[in-house]
Amino acid sequence: MRALEITDLSTGYLKAPVLRDVTITVGDEIVAVLGANGAGKTTLLRSISGNLKAWSGSIKVEDVDLGRTSPWHRARLGVAHVPEGRHVFGAMSVRDNLDVAGLAGRRRSSRISRDDVFELFPRLGERRDQLAGSMSGGEQQMLVIGRALMTGPRLLLVDEMSAGLAPVTARTLVESLRRIHAELGVAMLLVEQSPHLIADVVDRVYVLERGTTTAEGTVADIGGADGLASVYLGAH
């Protein structure tokens, strides 16, 4: 059973099209979407999570057609979206950020606990009573990923996770995604601004160019880490 199946998806903003007939599948794996700025990568994730309505085409999660379902219903079906920008509840503690997320998502038996998140990210456990808004960018990124996991996702959408972070912090976060997939069985669709960072983590890559998919395959198929970087910069 595929975690995600997108067929001929088209959408945009107001009357301006962004995505045109995009077809993407994600099985039990980590898949990346790469392309130059403005290619439609963030629009794709927003369409999957329900924050942007599809104009045409279909989006299925574990064979369930999402149709025009709301974002909260998609969360119930196992879709968790980590958007760009580290949107934490700054005036709330780390503990409370996680507990609020635990009220949403899938049935309780499918969720991981707050202690599970603290085991995955020990730094969050050390700062459990600290206000989220006072933490570093890397710590906040750990928190938004942990918060998404509290909903018990089957599919994790991650947008530009490493943006603005030190390389060593970004690498730690990438390794955490590998562990989440391996230990929790969470499929992932990543949009990332540092192709070299994810080259040895992802199973397959889709290339978006001007709102359409122009290539798909393994990292080796795309030309290795250097090929991924060329795709991101738009040097095809």
JORA-V953412 format. One line per field, one symbol per residue. ss: DSSP state (2 for helix, 1 for strand, 0 for the rest). phi: phi as a letter, one per 30 degrees, with the letter a starting at -180 (. if undefined). psi: psi as a letter, one per 20 degrees, with the letter a starting at -180 (. if undefined). Layout:
ss->???
phi->???
psi->???
This chain:
ss->00011111111110011111111111000111110000002222222220000001111110011000002222220011110000000000122222222000000222000222222202222200001222002222222222222000001111100000002222222222222222220011111000222200000111111001111110222202222222220000
phi->.ddbbcbhdbaabhccdbcbhdbbbbcdacbccbldeidjddeddddddjdbdddajbbbchicddhcddeddddddjcbccddjhdddddcdeededdddddcideedcdccdddddddbeddddcecddedcdddddddedddddddddidcbccbchddeicdeddddddddddededdccicdbbccbdbeddceccddbbcccbhibdcaaldededjieddddddddicd
psi->pphpopolpprbpdjoqgpolppqqobmrppqpqrrpjijghhghhhgijipqqhraqppoljpohckqrhhhhhhijpppnrpimmrnhjqrgghgghghiiabrqhiiqqrhhgghhhnhhhhhkhjqphijrrgghhhgghghghhiilqhppppolhjpjqqghgghghghhgggggghikpqqopppinhhhihjhqhrpqppoljqpiqqarhhhikahhhgghghijn.
